[in-house]
Protein backbone atom coordinates (compact mmCIF):
# COMPACT_ATOMS: atom_id res chain seq x y z
CA UNK A 1 0.00 0.00 0.00
CA UNK A 2 1.27 3.43 -0.91
CA UNK A 3 -0.26 6.55 0.64
CA UNK A 4 0.51 9.99 -0.71
CA UNK A 5 -0.78 12.56 1.76
CA UNK A 6 -1.05 16.21 0.86
CA UNK A 7 -2.19 18.93 3.27
CA UNK A 8 -4.40 21.29 1.28
CA UNK A 9 -5.51 24.82 2.07
CA UNK A 10 -8.35 24.17 -0.36
CA UNK A 11 -9.54 21.14 -2.30
CA UNK A 12 -12.37 21.08 -4.84
CA UNK A 13 -13.30 18.02 -6.84
CA UNK A 14 -16.18 16.80 -8.96
CA UNK A 15 -16.92 13.28 -10.14
CA UNK A 16 -17.00 13.15 -13.94
CA UNK A 17 -17.07 9.74 -15.64
CA UNK A 18 -17.05 6.14 -14.44
CA UNK A 19 -14.23 3.68 -15.03
CA UNK A 20 -14.84 -0.05 -15.40
CA UNK A 21 -14.38 -0.37 -11.59
CA UNK A 22 -16.76 2.47 -10.67
CA UNK A 23 -19.03 2.04 -7.70
CA UNK A 24 -22.71 2.84 -8.32
CA UNK A 25 -23.73 6.46 -7.68
CA UNK A 26 -26.97 8.37 -7.68
CA UNK A 27 -27.41 10.04 -11.10
CA UNK A 28 -27.29 13.57 -9.65
CA UNK A 29 -23.81 13.16 -8.06
CA UNK A 30 -21.56 13.42 -11.16
CA UNK A 31 -20.72 17.06 -11.79
CA UNK A 32 -21.41 18.23 -8.22
CA UNK A 33 -18.40 20.08 -6.75
CA UNK A 34 -17.24 19.03 -3.27
CA UNK A 35 -15.22 21.67 -1.42
CA UNK A 36 -12.91 21.27 1.57
CA UNK A 37 -10.68 23.68 3.43
CA UNK A 38 -7.64 22.75 5.52
CA UNK A 39 -7.90 19.06 4.68
CA UNK A 40 -5.54 16.15 4.32
CA UNK A 41 -5.93 14.54 0.89
CA UNK A 42 -4.90 10.88 0.77
CA UNK A 43 -4.21 9.09 -2.49
CA UNK A 44 -4.13 5.44 -1.45
CA UNK A 45 -2.97 2.68 -3.81
CA UNK A 46 -4.19 -0.69 -2.52
CA UNK A 47 -2.43 -3.94 -3.44
CA UNK A 48 -3.24 -7.58 -2.64
CA UNK A 49 -2.36 -8.43 0.93
CA UNK A 50 -2.84 -4.86 2.15
CA UNK A 51 -5.84 -5.69 4.33
CA UNK A 52 -3.36 -6.59 7.08
CA UNK A 53 -2.12 -2.98 7.06
CA UNK A 54 -5.43 -1.10 7.46
CA UNK A 55 -4.98 -0.42 11.18
CA UNK A 56 -1.30 0.54 10.83
CA UNK A 57 -2.12 2.80 7.88
CA UNK A 58 -4.83 4.56 9.90
CA UNK A 59 -2.38 5.06 12.76
CA UNK A 60 0.20 6.64 10.42
CA UNK A 61 -2.50 8.85 8.89
CA UNK A 62 -3.68 9.97 12.34
CA UNK A 63 -0.14 11.03 13.18
CA UNK A 64 0.12 13.09 9.99
CA UNK A 65 -3.33 14.61 10.59
CA UNK A 66 -2.33 15.65 14.11
CA UNK A 67 1.00 17.10 12.96
CA UNK A 68 -0.76 19.17 10.27
CA UNK A 69 -3.77 20.15 12.42
CA UNK A 70 -6.20 19.13 9.70
CA UNK A 71 -9.99 19.35 9.96
CA UNK A 72 -10.96 16.86 7.23
CA UNK A 73 -9.38 13.71 5.83
CA UNK A 74 -10.35 13.12 2.21
CA UNK A 75 -9.60 9.68 0.76
CA UNK A 76 -9.23 8.86 -2.93
CA UNK A 77 -8.39 5.17 -3.24
CA UNK A 78 -7.53 3.00 -6.20
CA UNK A 79 -5.94 -0.30 -7.16
CA UNK A 80 -5.24 0.27 -10.85
CA UNK A 81 -2.01 2.26 -10.35
CA UNK A 82 -0.22 -0.30 -8.20
CA UNK A 83 2.79 -2.39 -9.19
CA UNK A 84 2.03 -4.75 -12.09
CA UNK A 85 0.91 -8.13 -10.78
CA UNK A 86 -0.02 -6.70 -7.37
CA UNK A 87 -3.41 -5.26 -8.25
CA UNK A 88 -6.33 -6.46 -6.19
CA UNK A 89 -9.96 -6.71 -7.13
CA UNK A 90 -12.32 -3.78 -6.65
CA UNK A 91 -14.15 -5.35 -3.71
CA UNK A 92 -10.92 -5.98 -1.78
CA UNK A 93 -9.62 -2.46 -2.45
CA UNK A 94 -12.88 -0.86 -1.33
CA UNK A 95 -12.93 -3.03 1.81
CA UNK A 96 -9.39 -1.98 2.77
CA UNK A 97 -10.24 1.69 2.20
CA UNK A 98 -13.43 1.38 4.26
CA UNK A 99 -11.47 -0.19 7.14
CA UNK A 100 -8.97 2.67 7.09
CA UNK A 101 -11.81 5.21 7.14
CA UNK A 102 -13.52 3.34 9.98
CA UNK A 103 -10.31 3.32 12.08
CA UNK A 104 -9.95 7.07 11.49
CA UNK A 105 -13.57 7.78 12.44
CA UNK A 106 -13.11 5.65 15.58
CA UNK A 107 -10.57 8.29 16.63
CA UNK A 108 -12.95 11.18 15.91
CA UNK A 109 -11.56 12.29 12.55
CA UNK A 110 -13.97 13.63 9.93
CA UNK A 111 -13.50 11.46 6.82
CA UNK A 112 -14.82 11.92 3.29
CA UNK A 113 -14.48 9.03 0.83
CA UNK A 114 -14.33 9.99 -2.84
CA UNK A 115 -16.37 7.58 -4.99
CA UNK A 116 -14.20 4.61 -5.91
CA UNK A 117 -13.50 4.04 -9.59
CA UNK A 118 -14.72 7.40 -10.86
CA UNK A 119 -12.69 9.94 -12.80
CA UNK A 120 -12.62 13.37 -11.21
CA UNK A 121 -11.66 16.95 -11.94
CA UNK A 122 -9.48 18.50 -9.23
CA UNK A 123 -8.37 21.88 -8.02
CA UNK A 124 -6.26 22.19 -4.91
CA UNK A 125 -3.84 24.46 -3.13
CA UNK A 126 -1.28 22.21 -1.46
CA UNK A 127 0.78 23.41 1.49
CA UNK A 128 4.52 22.82 1.66
CA UNK A 129 6.58 21.51 4.53
CA UNK A 130 7.86 18.35 6.16
CA UNK A 131 4.47 16.96 7.26
CA UNK A 132 2.38 18.65 4.54
CA UNK A 133 3.41 16.27 1.74
CA UNK A 134 4.42 12.71 2.60
CA UNK A 135 4.65 9.25 1.06
CA UNK A 136 3.95 6.36 3.41
CA UNK A 137 4.41 2.73 2.37
CA UNK A 138 3.19 -0.53 3.84
CA UNK A 139 5.06 -2.70 4.44
CA UNK A 140 7.44 0.00 5.57
CA UNK A 141 10.69 0.21 3.64
CA UNK A 142 12.58 -0.47 6.88
CA UNK A 143 10.69 -3.74 7.60
CA UNK A 144 13.12 -6.54 8.24
CA UNK A 145 13.82 -9.13 5.54
CA UNK A 146 11.71 -11.85 7.18
CA UNK A 147 8.66 -9.56 7.32
CA UNK A 148 9.13 -8.44 3.72
CA UNK A 149 9.64 -12.04 2.50
CA UNK A 150 6.50 -13.22 4.32
CA UNK A 151 4.47 -10.33 2.89
CA UNK A 152 5.77 -10.89 -0.62
CA UNK A 153 4.87 -14.58 -0.25
CA UNK A 154 1.29 -13.63 0.69
CA UNK A 155 1.11 -11.34 -2.33
CA UNK A 156 2.52 -14.05 -4.62
CA UNK A 157 -0.12 -16.51 -3.39
CA UNK A 158 -2.91 -13.99 -3.95
CA UNK A 159 -1.76 -13.17 -7.48
CA UNK A 160 -1.52 -16.80 -8.61
CA UNK A 161 -4.19 -18.16 -10.94
CA UNK A 162 -5.70 -20.34 -8.22
CA UNK A 163 -7.50 -18.38 -5.46
CA UNK A 164 -6.25 -19.15 -1.96
CA UNK A 165 -7.22 -17.92 1.47
CA UNK A 166 -4.77 -15.77 3.38
CA UNK A 167 -3.49 -17.34 6.57
CA UNK A 168 -2.10 -15.72 9.67
CA UNK A 169 1.63 -16.07 10.36
N, CA and C of each residue as an Amber inpcrd file, in Angstrom:
protein
   507
   0.8460000  -1.1630000   0.0000000   0.0000000   0.0000000   0.0000000
   0.8940000   1.2280000   0.0000000   0.5770000   2.1520000  -0.8700000
   1.2680000   3.4310000  -0.9100000   0.2600000   4.5230000  -0.6190000
   0.6270000   5.4500000   0.2750000  -0.2600000   6.5470000   0.6350000
   0.4780000   7.8580000   0.4200000   0.0050000   8.6410000  -0.5160000
   0.5090000   9.9950000  -0.7100000  -0.4500000  10.9090000   0.0190000
   0.0580000  11.6170000   1.0200000  -0.7850000  12.5580000   1.7600000
  -0.3340000  13.9670000   1.4330000  -1.3220000  14.8170000   1.1850000
  -1.0540000  16.2120000   0.8640000  -1.9870000  17.0840000   1.6820000
  -1.4040000  17.9930000   2.4600000  -2.1920000  18.9300000   3.2660000
  -2.5900000  20.0700000   2.3550000  -3.8850000  20.2910000   2.2170000
  -4.3990000  21.2920000   1.2810000  -5.0620000  22.4520000   2.0230000
  -4.7500000  23.6610000   1.5960000  -5.5060000  24.8200000   2.0720000
  -6.9310000  24.7170000   1.5570000  -7.0500000  24.3740000   0.2620000
  -8.3550000  24.1700000  -0.3640000  -8.2850000  22.9530000  -1.2760000
  -9.3990000  22.2630000  -1.3850000  -9.5380000  21.1360000  -2.2970000
 -10.9590000  21.1660000  -2.8490000 -11.0720000  21.1790000  -4.1560000
 -12.3680000  21.0770000  -4.8370000 -12.2710000  19.9280000  -5.8170000
 -13.2810000  19.0790000  -5.8410000 -13.3020000  18.0190000  -6.8440000
 -14.7450000  17.7570000  -7.2620000 -14.8760000  17.2350000  -8.4510000
 -16.1780000  16.7980000  -8.9550000 -15.9900000  15.4730000  -9.6720000
 -16.9130000  14.5680000  -9.4570000 -16.9210000  13.2790000 -10.1410000
 -17.3610000  13.5370000 -11.5780000 -16.6560000  12.9190000 -12.5310000
 -16.9950000  13.1530000 -13.9360000 -17.5280000  11.8950000 -14.6140000
 -16.6610000  10.9260000 -14.8880000 -17.0670000   9.7410000 -15.6430000
 -16.6450000   8.4680000 -14.9160000 -17.4050000   7.3890000 -15.1130000
 -17.0540000   6.1350000 -14.4390000 -15.9750000   5.3740000 -15.1970000
 -15.1580000   4.6510000 -14.4370000 -14.2330000   3.6830000 -15.0310000
 -14.9210000   2.3210000 -14.9840000 -14.2480000   1.2940000 -15.4350000
 -14.8360000  -0.0530000 -15.3980000 -14.9990000  -0.5590000 -13.9670000
 -14.3000000   0.0520000 -12.9920000 -14.3800000  -0.3670000 -11.5930000
 -15.2480000   0.5710000 -10.7550000 -16.0070000   1.4470000 -11.4050000
 -16.7620000   2.4740000 -10.6750000 -17.8620000   1.8780000  -9.8120000
 -17.9440000   2.4040000  -8.5940000 -19.0340000   2.0370000  -7.7020000
 -20.3080000   2.7450000  -8.1760000 -21.4750000   2.1810000  -7.8910000
 -22.7080000   2.8380000  -8.3220000 -22.9250000   4.1510000  -7.5600000
 -23.4240000   5.1610000  -8.2760000 -23.7290000   6.4620000  -7.6780000
 -25.1240000   6.9020000  -8.1050000 -25.7070000   7.7480000  -7.2950000
 -26.9690000   8.3730000  -7.6830000 -26.7070000   9.2270000  -8.9220000
 -27.6530000   9.3270000  -9.8460000 -27.4140000  10.0440000 -11.0990000
 -27.1260000  11.5370000 -10.9440000 -27.5250000  12.1310000  -9.8230000
 -27.2880000  13.5710000  -9.6530000 -25.9210000  13.8960000  -9.0410000
 -25.1120000  12.9110000  -8.6950000 -23.8110000  13.1630000  -8.0580000
 -22.7290000  13.5990000  -9.0520000 -22.5870000  12.9480000 -10.2200000
 -21.5570000  13.4210000 -11.1590000 -21.7810000  14.8920000 -11.5120000
 -20.6700000  15.6390000 -11.4790000 -20.7240000  17.0610000 -11.7930000
 -20.8620000  17.9700000 -10.5880000 -21.2710000  17.4270000  -9.4320000
 -21.4100000  18.2350000  -8.2230000 -20.0240000  18.4770000  -7.6260000
 -19.7070000  19.7410000  -7.3220000 -18.4030000  20.0770000  -6.7470000
 -18.4360000  19.9010000  -5.2330000 -17.4290000  19.2120000  -4.7160000
 -17.2400000  19.0290000  -3.2750000 -16.0670000  19.9120000  -2.8710000
 -16.2490000  20.7170000  -1.8370000 -15.2190000  21.6730000  -1.4200000
 -14.7950000  21.4120000   0.0170000 -13.4820000  21.4640000   0.2330000
 -12.9120000  21.2710000   1.5650000 -11.8450000  22.3250000   1.8000000
 -11.7490000  22.7820000   3.0380000 -10.6760000  23.6820000   3.4330000
  -9.8530000  23.0190000   4.5230000  -8.5580000  23.2820000   4.5050000
  -7.6420000  22.7490000   5.5250000  -7.8540000  21.2490000   5.7150000
  -7.6850000  20.5100000   4.6390000  -7.9040000  19.0640000   4.6850000
  -6.6170000  18.3140000   4.3620000  -6.6300000  17.0480000   4.6690000
  -5.5420000  16.1470000   4.3230000  -6.0640000  15.2270000   3.2260000
  -5.5360000  15.3690000   2.0180000  -5.9280000  14.5380000   0.8930000
  -5.0270000  13.3110000   0.8580000  -5.6430000  12.1400000   0.8190000
  -4.9010000  10.8840000   0.7670000  -5.1680000  10.2020000  -0.5630000
  -4.1210000   9.9070000  -1.2850000  -4.2070000   9.0900000  -2.4880000
  -3.6450000   7.7340000  -2.0800000  -4.5180000   6.7340000  -2.0020000
  -4.1340000   5.4410000  -1.4470000  -4.2050000   4.3690000  -2.5310000
  -3.0460000   3.7950000  -2.8670000  -2.9670000   2.6780000  -3.8060000
  -2.9800000   1.3780000  -3.0360000  -4.0090000   0.5660000  -3.2540000
  -4.1900000  -0.6880000  -2.5200000  -3.7220000  -1.8510000  -3.3830000
  -2.9190000  -2.7350000  -2.7780000  -2.4350000  -3.9420000  -3.4430000
  -2.9260000  -5.1670000  -2.6840000  -2.8570000  -6.3290000  -3.3150000
  -3.2410000  -7.5750000  -2.6430000  -2.4050000  -7.7610000  -1.3790000
  -3.0390000  -8.2220000  -0.3360000  -2.3570000  -8.4330000   0.9260000
  -2.3740000  -7.2200000   1.8350000  -2.8770000  -6.0850000   1.3570000
  -2.8430000  -4.8570000   2.1460000  -3.8920000  -4.7940000   3.2450000
  -4.8240000  -5.7370000   3.2790000  -5.8430000  -5.6930000   4.3320000
  -5.2070000  -5.8210000   5.7120000  -4.0390000  -6.4480000   5.7940000
  -3.3560000  -6.5860000   7.0790000  -2.7720000  -5.2590000   7.5590000
  -2.7270000  -4.2560000   6.6930000  -2.1180000  -2.9760000   7.0550000
  -3.1270000  -1.8690000   7.3340000  -4.4230000  -2.1540000   7.2980000
  -5.4290000  -1.1000000   7.4550000  -5.2750000  -0.3480000   8.7750000
  -5.1060000  -1.0670000   9.8650000  -4.9840000  -0.4170000  11.1750000
  -3.6790000   0.3870000  11.2670000  -2.5840000  -0.1710000  10.7990000
  -1.2980000   0.5410000  10.8330000  -1.3430000   1.7670000   9.9300000
  -1.9980000   1.6470000   8.7840000  -2.1210000   2.7990000   7.8770000
  -2.9140000   3.9070000   8.5500000  -4.0200000   3.5540000   9.2030000
  -4.8280000   4.5580000   9.8980000  -4.0230000   5.2350000  10.9980000
  -3.2050000   4.4790000  11.7010000  -2.3760000   5.0550000  12.7640000
  -1.3810000   6.0610000  12.1800000  -0.7450000   5.7180000  11.0720000
   0.1990000   6.6370000  10.4170000  -0.5240000   7.8890000   9.9210000
  -1.7110000   7.7090000   9.3790000  -2.4960000   8.8470000   8.8900000
  -2.9070000   9.7490000  10.0500000  -3.3170000   9.1630000  11.1680000
  -3.6830000   9.9660000  12.3450000  -2.5100000  10.8250000  12.8010000
  -1.3260000  10.2700000  12.7770000  -0.1360000  11.0290000  13.1780000
   0.0710000  12.2290000  12.2540000  -0.0360000  11.9960000  10.9520000
   0.1210000  13.0900000   9.9910000  -0.9780000  14.1360000  10.1850000
  -2.2140000  13.6860000  10.3880000  -3.3320000  14.6120000  10.5870000
  -3.1220000  15.4760000  11.8250000  -2.6060000  14.8760000  12.8940000
  -2.3330000  15.6550000  14.1050000  -1.2030000  16.6590000  13.8900000
  -0.1560000  16.2150000  13.2100000   0.9970000  17.0990000  12.9560000
   0.6100000  18.2850000  12.0800000  -0.3710000  18.1020000  11.1950000
  -0.7610000  19.1710000  10.2710000  -2.0130000  19.9050000  10.7280000
  -2.5840000  19.4930000  11.8630000  -3.7700000  20.1500000  12.4240000
  -4.8850000  20.2570000  11.3840000  -5.1990000  19.1530000  10.7600000
  -6.2000000  19.1260000   9.7010000  -7.6120000  18.9880000  10.2620000
  -8.6030000  19.4770000   9.5270000  -9.9950000  19.3540000   9.9600000
 -10.7210000  18.2210000   9.2480000 -10.3400000  17.9240000   8.0080000
 -10.9560000  16.8590000   7.2270000  -9.8860000  15.9350000   6.6650000
 -10.2120000  14.6570000   6.5620000  -9.3760000  13.7070000   5.8340000
 -10.2040000  13.2480000   4.6370000  -9.6670000  13.4710000   3.4430000
 -10.3550000  13.1170000   2.2060000  -9.5750000  11.9740000   1.5550000
 -10.2610000  10.8640000   1.2920000  -9.5970000   9.6750000   0.7650000
 -10.0150000   9.4190000  -0.6790000  -9.0160000   9.3120000  -1.5510000
  -9.2270000   8.8630000  -2.9280000  -8.4050000   7.5820000  -3.0820000
  -9.0810000   6.4520000  -3.1640000  -8.3940000   5.1670000  -3.2400000
  -8.5160000   4.5350000  -4.6070000  -7.5500000   3.6670000  -4.9010000
  -7.5280000   2.9970000  -6.1990000  -6.6870000   1.7380000  -6.0930000
  -6.8130000   0.8760000  -7.0840000  -5.9390000  -0.2990000  -7.1580000
  -5.3100000  -0.4140000  -8.5390000  -5.7260000   0.4030000  -9.4720000
  -5.2380000   0.2720000 -10.8520000  -3.8640000   0.8970000 -11.0910000
  -3.3220000   1.6530000 -10.1690000  -2.0070000   2.2610000 -10.3540000
  -0.9360000   1.6110000  -9.4870000  -1.1760000   0.4000000  -9.0420000
  -0.2170000  -0.3030000  -8.2000000   0.8310000  -0.9830000  -9.0770000
   1.7660000  -1.6680000  -8.4370000   2.7940000  -2.3940000  -9.1920000
   2.1510000  -3.4830000 -10.0230000   2.5980000  -3.6930000 -11.2480000
   2.0290000  -4.7490000 -12.0920000   2.0840000  -6.0990000 -11.3750000
   0.9820000  -6.8170000 -11.4260000   0.9060000  -8.1250000 -10.7780000
   0.4900000  -8.0610000  -9.3230000   0.3450000  -6.8500000  -8.7730000
  -0.0240000  -6.7040000  -7.3660000  -1.3930000  -6.0600000  -7.1960000
  -2.0930000  -5.8520000  -8.3310000  -3.4110000  -5.2560000  -8.2510000
  -4.3460000  -6.1840000  -7.4980000  -5.3160000  -5.6160000  -6.8230000
  -6.3270000  -6.4580000  -6.1880000  -7.6770000  -6.1070000  -6.7930000
  -8.6530000  -6.9530000  -6.5550000  -9.9580000  -6.7080000  -7.1300000
 -10.6230000  -5.5050000  -6.4570000 -11.6260000  -4.9810000  -7.1110000
 -12.3240000  -3.7780000  -6.6480000 -12.9110000  -3.9640000  -5.2550000
 -13.5190000  -5.1020000  -5.0080000 -14.1460000  -5.3520000  -3.7080000
 -13.1140000  -5.3220000  -2.5900000 -11.9800000  -5.9680000  -2.7910000
 -10.9240000  -5.9790000  -1.7770000 -10.4030000  -4.5650000  -1.5330000
 -10.1350000  -3.8270000  -2.5930000  -9.6240000  -2.4600000  -2.4460000
 -10.6170000  -1.5950000  -1.6750000 -11.8720000  -1.6770000  -2.0230000
 -12.8820000  -0.8630000  -1.3320000 -13.0040000  -1.2680000   0.1330000
 -12.8660000  -2.5580000   0.4170000 -12.9330000  -3.0290000   1.8060000
 -11.7670000  -2.4790000   2.6250000 -10.5660000  -2.5180000   2.0710000
  -9.3910000  -1.9840000   2.7720000  -9.5800000  -0.4960000   3.0350000
 -10.0280000   0.2500000   2.0460000 -10.2370000   1.6940000   2.2010000
 -11.3060000   1.9870000   3.2560000 -12.3740000   1.2000000   3.2600000
 -13.4340000   1.3800000   4.2550000 -12.9170000   1.1100000   5.6660000
 -12.0440000   0.1120000   5.8140000 -11.4670000  -0.1910000   7.1360000
 -10.5910000   0.9590000   7.6180000  -9.8050000   1.5200000   6.7160000
  -8.9670000   2.6660000   7.0920000  -9.8530000   3.8190000   7.5480000
 -10.8930000   4.1210000   6.7760000 -11.8100000   5.2090000   7.1410000
 -12.4740000   4.9430000   8.4900000 -12.8760000   3.7070000   8.7180000
 -13.5150000   3.3370000   9.9840000 -12.5550000   3.5510000  11.1590000
 -11.3040000   3.1270000  11.0100000 -10.3110000   3.3240000  12.0790000
 -10.0950000   4.8110000  12.3440000 -10.1140000   5.6230000  11.3050000
  -9.9490000   7.0730000  11.4890000 -11.1580000   7.6710000  12.2050000
 -12.3500000   7.2660000  11.8010000 -13.5720000   7.7750000  12.4450000
 -13.6390000   7.3350000  13.9070000 -13.1380000   6.1340000  14.1980000
 -13.1120000   5.6530000  15.5820000 -12.2870000   6.5680000  16.4810000
 -11.3930000   7.3480000  15.8770000 -10.5660000   8.2920000  16.6290000
 -11.0150000   9.7290000  16.3850000 -12.2810000   9.8810000  16.0330000
 -12.9480000  11.1820000  15.9100000 -12.4250000  12.0870000  14.7990000
 -11.9340000  11.5000000  13.7210000 -11.5650000  12.2910000  12.5510000
 -12.7430000  12.3360000  11.5880000 -12.9630000  13.4950000  10.9760000
 -13.9740000  13.6300000   9.9320000 -13.3680000  13.0980000   8.6350000
 -14.0420000  12.1260000   8.0150000 -13.5040000  11.4570000   6.8200000
 -14.5170000  11.5590000   5.6800000 -14.0110000  11.9080000   4.5070000
 -14.8240000  11.9160000   3.2890000 -14.1770000  10.9490000   2.3060000
 -14.9740000   9.9940000   1.8200000 -14.4790000   9.0320000   0.8320000
 -14.9350000   9.4830000  -0.5600000 -13.9760000   9.7020000  -1.4520000
 -14.3340000   9.9860000  -2.8380000 -14.8730000   8.6960000  -3.4530000
 -15.8200000   8.7960000  -4.3760000 -16.3720000   7.5830000  -4.9860000
 -15.2940000   6.7720000  -5.7110000 -15.2160000   5.5080000  -5.3620000
 -14.1980000   4.6140000  -5.9070000 -14.4710000   4.3490000  -7.3860000
 -13.4260000   4.4190000  -8.1940000 -13.5050000   4.0390000  -9.5900000
 -14.0250000   5.1170000 -10.5240000 -14.2240000   6.3070000 -10.0250000
 -14.7230000   7.4000000 -10.8590000 -13.5870000   8.3570000 -11.1960000
 -13.6130000   8.8820000 -12.4170000 -12.6890000   9.9450000 -12.7970000
 -13.2010000  11.2370000 -12.1770000 -12.2630000  12.1320000 -11.9000000
 -12.6170000  13.3700000 -11.2150000 -11.8460000  14.5420000 -11.7990000
 -12.4190000  15.7300000 -11.6780000 -11.6630000  16.9510000 -11.9370000
 -11.2400000  17.4690000 -10.5630000 -10.0530000  18.0790000 -10.5060000
  -9.4780000  18.5040000  -9.2260000  -9.0060000  19.9450000  -9.3210000
  -9.0500000  20.5950000  -8.1950000  -8.3670000  21.8750000  -8.0170000
  -7.9820000  21.9340000  -6.5440000  -6.7060000  22.1640000  -6.3000000
  -6.2620000  22.1930000  -4.9070000  -5.1060000  23.1580000  -4.7320000
  -4.9990000  23.6600000  -3.5290000  -3.8430000  24.4630000  -3.1290000
  -3.1540000  23.6710000  -2.0260000  -2.0080000  23.0940000  -2.3740000
  -1.2840000  22.2050000  -1.4580000  -0.2580000  23.0100000  -0.6710000
  -0.2150000  22.7600000   0.6170000   0.7820000  23.4140000   1.4880000
   2.1350000  22.7350000   1.2970000   3.1950000  23.4250000   1.7090000
   4.5220000  22.8190000   1.6550000   5.0520000  22.6450000   3.0670000
   5.9860000  21.7540000   3.2250000   6.5810000  21.5090000   4.5280000
   6.7620000  20.0290000   4.7850000   7.4800000  19.7260000   5.8490000
   7.8580000  18.3460000   6.1610000   6.6540000  17.4170000   6.3100000
   5.6310000  17.8270000   7.0180000   4.4740000  16.9640000   7.2560000
   3.3490000  17.2130000   6.2510000   3.4490000  18.2790000   5.4670000
   2.3760000  18.6510000   4.5410000   2.2800000  17.7200000   3.3360000
   3.3970000  17.1770000   2.8820000   3.4150000  16.2670000   1.7430000
   4.3000000  15.0750000   2.0990000   3.6740000  13.9020000   2.1690000
   4.4220000  12.7070000   2.6000000   3.9940000  11.4900000   1.7990000
   4.9280000  10.5720000   1.6430000   4.6450000   9.2550000   1.0630000
   4.8710000   8.2320000   2.1660000   3.8720000   7.4070000   2.4010000
   3.9540000   6.3600000   3.4130000   3.6980000   5.0340000   2.7170000
   4.5300000   4.0450000   3.0110000   4.4140000   2.7290000   2.3670000
   4.1900000   1.6340000   3.4040000   3.3920000   0.6570000   3.0240000
   3.1880000  -0.5320000   3.8370000   3.3550000  -1.7340000   2.9290000
   4.2430000  -2.6970000   3.2270000   5.0570000  -2.6980000   4.4370000
   6.0770000  -1.5720000   4.3800000   6.4470000  -1.0720000   5.5480000
   7.4390000  -0.0010000   5.5720000   8.7380000  -0.4320000   4.9100000
   9.4160000   0.5010000   4.3120000  10.6900000   0.2150000   3.6430000
  11.6850000  -0.3910000   4.6230000  11.6170000   0.0190000   5.8870000
  12.5760000  -0.4660000   6.8770000  12.1640000  -1.7910000   7.5250000
  11.0790000  -2.4300000   7.0490000  10.6850000  -3.7360000   7.5960000
  11.8400000  -4.7190000   7.4060000  12.0030000  -5.6130000   8.3680000
  13.1230000  -6.5400000   8.2420000  12.8630000  -7.5450000   7.1090000
  13.9060000  -8.2300000   6.7000000  13.8150000  -9.1300000   5.5410000
  12.7870000 -10.2310000   5.7220000  12.6830000 -10.7870000   6.9380000
  11.7120000 -11.8470000   7.1820000  10.2850000 -11.3390000   6.9790000
   9.9950000 -10.1360000   7.5070000   8.6610000  -9.5560000   7.3210000
   8.3810000  -9.3230000   5.8480000   9.3370000  -8.7460000   5.1390000
   9.1330000  -8.4350000   3.7180000   8.9560000  -9.7200000   2.9080000
   9.7490000 -10.7710000   3.2210000   9.6390000 -12.0370000   2.4980000
   8.2730000 -12.6720000   2.7460000   7.8150000 -12.6570000   3.9920000
   6.5040000 -13.2200000   4.3210000   5.4090000 -12.4660000   3.5750000
   5.4830000 -11.1280000   3.5680000   4.4710000 -10.3270000   2.8930000
   4.4980000 -10.5390000   1.3940000   5.6730000 -10.6340000   0.8160000
   5.7650000 -10.8890000  -0.6190000   5.2200000 -12.2740000  -0.9420000
   5.4200000 -13.2500000  -0.0470000   4.8680000 -14.5840000  -0.2460000
   3.3470000 -14.5620000  -0.2410000   2.7450000 -13.7780000   0.6500000
   1.2910000 -13.6320000   0.6920000   0.8140000 -13.0150000  -0.6120000
   1.5040000 -11.9820000  -1.0770000   1.1070000 -11.3370000  -2.3280000
   1.2520000 -12.2860000  -3.5060000   2.3170000 -13.1070000  -3.5200000
   2.5160000 -14.0480000  -4.6240000   1.3890000 -15.0750000  -4.6440000
   0.9880000 -15.5610000  -3.4630000  -0.1220000 -16.5100000  -3.3930000
  -1.3970000 -15.9000000  -3.9370000  -1.6680000 -14.6390000  -3.5490000
  -2.9090000 -13.9850000  -3.9480000  -2.9350000 -13.6800000  -5.4400000
  -1.7660000 -13.5160000  -6.0610000  -1.7630000 -13.1740000  -7.4760000
  -1.6530000 -14.4010000  -8.3780000  -1.5680000 -15.5930000  -7.7820000
  -1.5190000 -16.8000000  -8.6080000  -2.8870000 -17.0360000  -9.2390000
  -2.9370000 -17.9130000 -10.2270000  -4.1920000 -18.1580000 -10.9380000
  -5.2200000 -18.8910000 -10.0830000  -4.7750000 -19.6160000  -9.0770000
  -5.7040000 -20.3420000  -8.2240000  -5.9580000 -19.5440000  -6.9540000
  -7.2230000 -19.1470000  -6.6760000  -7.4960000 -18.3800000  -5.4590000
  -7.1860000 -19.1720000  -4.2000000  -6.5620000 -18.5250000  -3.2380000
  -6.2470000 -19.1540000  -1.9640000  -6.5880000 -18.2040000  -0.8330000
  -6.9160000 -18.7480000   0.3020000  -7.2250000 -17.9240000   1.4650000
  -5.9220000 -17.4780000   2.1100000  -5.9250000 -16.2510000   2.6400000
  -4.7660000 -15.7720000   3.3810000  -4.7660000 -16.4080000   4.7610000
  -3.6080000 -16.7500000   5.2470000  -3.4890000 -17.3370000   6.5720000
  -2.6440000 -16.4440000   7.4360000  -2.8800000 -16.5100000   8.7240000
  -2.0990000 -15.7160000   9.6730000  -0.7360000 -16.3500000   9.8530000
   0.2780000 -15.5150000  10.1490000   1.6270000 -16.0750000  10.3650000
   1.7070000 -16.8750000  11.6340000
